[in-house]
Amino acid sequence: MVRREPSVAVRPIQHARKVSLDQPISRDRAEFIGRAQACTRCLEYSFKKVSVKPAPDSQQKELHTLWIVRRICGICEHESELGLDPEGDVVYLG
């Protein structure tokens, strides 16, 4: 078999985030990330209540969680909780 080169030039991946990783995400950014994750039950993005609180010291040490986002779905009334690390990645979803 003859190996063919791709016809389109492959570009290196560029990250869209322009935020310095030295600074942790803000409370507003944590709320935005919490709203951007779909409800685990009905898979909708409509939340009637979203609250963001700093993680307790025990979770900060064990899970490296900075923010806890609690939210209530506006469609199915399901309550869920997200743990976010300082970079904005979801640590746990429950």
N, C-alpha and C positions, 0 to 999 in steps of 0.2 A: 504494500500500500504506500501511496505517496502522501507524505504529510504536507498539509496545506497551511500556510500562514493566514491568520485572520485578515480580512480585507479592511477592517476598521482599526485605526490606531487605538491602542488601549491607553487610557489616561490614568495616572495614579489617583487614588481616592482622596478627595479633599473633604475635610470636615466642615460642616456648615456652621458649627459653633465658633463664635469669635470671642467667647468669654475666657478669661484667664482661669486656669485651673487652680491658681493659688487662692482664689476667693470662693467660698462656698456659695451655693445658690441662695437667692433671697426667698422670703416668705411668698411674695407674689409669683415668683417662678415655680415654687413648689405647688401652689394652688393651680397654676396653669398646667403643670404636668399631671396633677391629680385629675383635672377635668378632661385631659386628653386621653386617659385610659378608659376603655369601655367598661360598662357594668359587667360583672362576671356572670350574672344570671340572664339578663335579657339582651346584652350586647349593645345597648343604646348609650349615647353620650350625653344625655340630658340629666343633670343632677340638680335637685332642688335645694340641697344644702351641702356645702363643702367647708370644712374647718381645718385649719392648719395650725399645729402646735409643735413646739420643739420636743424632740424625743427625750425621754428620761435618761439619766446618766447610765443606768444599767443597759439600756438598748444601745446607747452611743458606744459603750465599751465592747459589748458582745457582738452586735450586728453592724457597727459603724453607721448607724442611722442618725441623720441630722434632723429630719422633719417627719412628722406623722400626719398624714392626710386622712381625715375621716369624712366620708361622704354618704349621702342618701340619694338613691336613684329616684328620679322624678316619674318614672314609668312603673316600675315594679316594687318600689319602696324598699329595695334591698340595701342594707347597710354594709359598707365595706371599709377597709382600712389599708392604706399604703404606707410603707416605710421608704423614705428616700435618703440616699447617701449625699455627701457634700457636693458630688458632681452632678446630681440630678437623676441618677439611675435608680430604678425600683429595686429595693432590697427584698421586700416581701409584700405579698398581696393577700389579704385575708378578710 
